[in-house]
Amino acid sequence: MRQQLLLRPEFVELVDKASGIEDLNDYERGVVRVLQRSIKIAKALPPWLIAEYAKTTQEATVVWREAKAKNNYELFKPYLSKIMDLARKAADYLGWDEHPYDALLDLYEEGLKTRDIDRILDPLEKELKRIVDKVLSGSKYPREHPLEKTRYNVEEMKKVNYEILKLLDYPLGTRGRLDVSPHPFTINMGVYDVRITTRYEGFDFKRSLLAVVHEYGHALYELQIDEKLAMTPLASGVSSGVHEGQSRFWENIIGRSREFVEIIYPILRENLSIVRDYSVEDIYYYFNTVRPSLIRTEADEVTYNLHIILRTRLEKLMLTGEVKADDLPELWNEYMEKLLGIKPKNYSEGILQDIHWSGGSIGYFPTYTLGNLIATQMKYHMRRDIDVYNAILNKDFKTIREWQKEKIHRWGSTYPPKELLKKAFNEEYETKYLIKHLEEKYLS
């Protein structure tokens, strides 16, 4: 239905006509670009493929849940094979020059190429492994903390999360909500209504708290888009990577900072009984434990991107047909051992841990690393203009928000990702800031 609406002849004709106007301003050019891109994708993919993709991924997601619960890869394997076959077909229909992965990457990050990803991930792998080895061999940051296994009262934790959102000026009850879901997410109903969720597992309270701060970063992006863009194709974040950059900035750069822990410590002491025996310093190190872990979503900021490198390499190999579904579990385990020095004991903590492939999201994983790059890139450019950590200590989040709004948020989808970064930072995706951030924080 969406494809049919996009391809209505009178609509396509109007977009083509608009694209021929010479004196368009940036916003008008943005509208034309976003619509032409959507129309191009809709024209490229035949209706039978869209229907088959939808049907297969809906079924596959249900089977994946069962397979993960039962630790049975054989249940999911035929669906994964079919999804990769459909993804290859989709890439061919969409068109590509250098690598079929290009066509799928572009769906999530406009203009992103396989060569961009290789340029980023190949040197990043070497640097990250060097940093991980140093942190594990002699850093002050612990591998584990007692609070990771300490159970908390869910009602107390809910109060903590609401107080932290108030501290961050999230517009609870007017333009925003906080609800509960099995996996935290943000949903945008427009610039006046952006909702977030978290989860309460009953232990390791930082998971719930940092999920709230992470989703706040996503929501803030949508809430700070120029209201003049409301109800236009530009009124949402431009890409998965840029969006993830906003959430990772708030989660890692703000949320895991010593200054943030210091200002939320009174909230924790007042509302969460389990922290009363711990100091600010204890909580800071609890927020920043570092260890190789099997589960991507539980990974710390030092090891996280190694999980993405693993998935990206496997996606490329599957897409070209070099690797079949039969080979994946063993290859996953080999890569995990090579990258992180640990090996899954079963399918559920290995090949079956993520939902993405069951939903057909091939080419999505690399945007997580792009987000981490953009978050640290933002940190260093922001620090040239404002004292970020002093602002946190003074609870002056408005200064930080306004900087983000001016550089990134207000534009929505007006500019494609690389152009937006160029406009904001005078550079595209850069790995050096992530390496610098990790070295300064964990090795100095």
C-alpha positions, 0 to 999 in steps of 0.5 A: 500500500505504501509503495502504491501511494508513493508511485501514484503517477500524479504524485511522482509527476509533481515531485519531478516537476519540483525537482526541475525548479532552479531557485529552490532553497535548502529546505525545498531541495531537501523535500525533493531529495527525500521524496525522490529517494523514497520513490526511487526505492519504491520503483526499484523493488517489485511488489512481489519482493516487498510482499515476500520480504514482509511475510518472511520476516514476520514469520521469521521473527516469531520463529527466531523468538522460539529458536532463541528460547530453545537454543535451537539454530536449526529452527531459524536457519531456513528462514535466515537463508531465505532472508539473505536470498531476498536481501541479495535480490533486493540489492540487485533490484536497488542497484550497486556498483562496487558491492551488493552491501552498498545498496542495503547500507544506503537504506539505513544511512543515505550515501553510505558505501561498503568502502566507507565501512571498510575504511572505518572498521579495519583500522578501528579493529586494531586500535580497539583490540590494543585499548581493550588489552591495555584496559584489561591488563592494568586499568583502574576500571573494574571487570565487574561490580557487586551492583550488577547482580544486586536486585532492586525494587522496580517502583523505586527505580521508576522514581529514579528514572522519572527524576532523571528525565525531569533533570534533563528537561524531557517534556513529560506529560506534554510532548513526551512519555516514559513507558515500559517495553521488553526492549527500550525504544523511541517512537516519533509521532511528530515534533510535538509527540515523542515517546520513550520506553525502558525496561525493569529487569530487577537487577543491575539498575544501570541497564534501566537508567542508561537505557532511559538516558540513551532513549532521551538522546533519540527523543531529543533529536526529534523534539528539537527539529525546527517546528517549521518542518512539522508535517513535511518529509524533513520532520525526522532524524536523517539516518540511523547512524546520525540518530544513534550518535545523539543517543550514544552521546547522552548515554556514554559521553554524558550518562557515564561521566563522573560529573553526571554520576555526581549530580544524580547521586542524590537522586539515587540515594533518596530513591534507590535503597540499594545504593546507600552503601556506595559512594559517588566513586563506586557508582561511577566505576559501576557505570564503567565496568569493562570486560569482553562479553558475549551479548552485544546489548550488554557490552561496555563502550570499550568493547561494543564496536567489536561486536559490530565488526563481527556482524558486519563482516558476516553480513558481507560474506552472507550477502555475496554467498561466500558463507551459507547459513550452515556455516554461520554458528561456527564462523560467529564463534571463531570471530568472537574468539578472535575479536573478544577472546571469548566463545559462546557456549550455545546458540542463544548467546551467539548467533541467535542473540539479535533480532535484526536478521529475523526482521530483515535488517541487513546493513543496519548493524554498521550504523551503531558504530557510526553512532559511536563515532558521531557521539565522540566527534560531537563531544570534541567539537562541542568542547571547543565552544562550551565547557561540557563537563562543567555544564553537567556539574551545574545541571546546565543541560540547556547549553548542551541541548542548544548546541546540538539543536543548532548543529544537528537537530533543527535540520531534520532530514534537510541534508543527507548524513555526510553533508550534515556532518560536513556542515556541522563539523567540517568533516565526515565520519571520523574514527580518531575521536572515538579512539581519543575518547577511550584512551583519555578516559580509560588509559590516562 
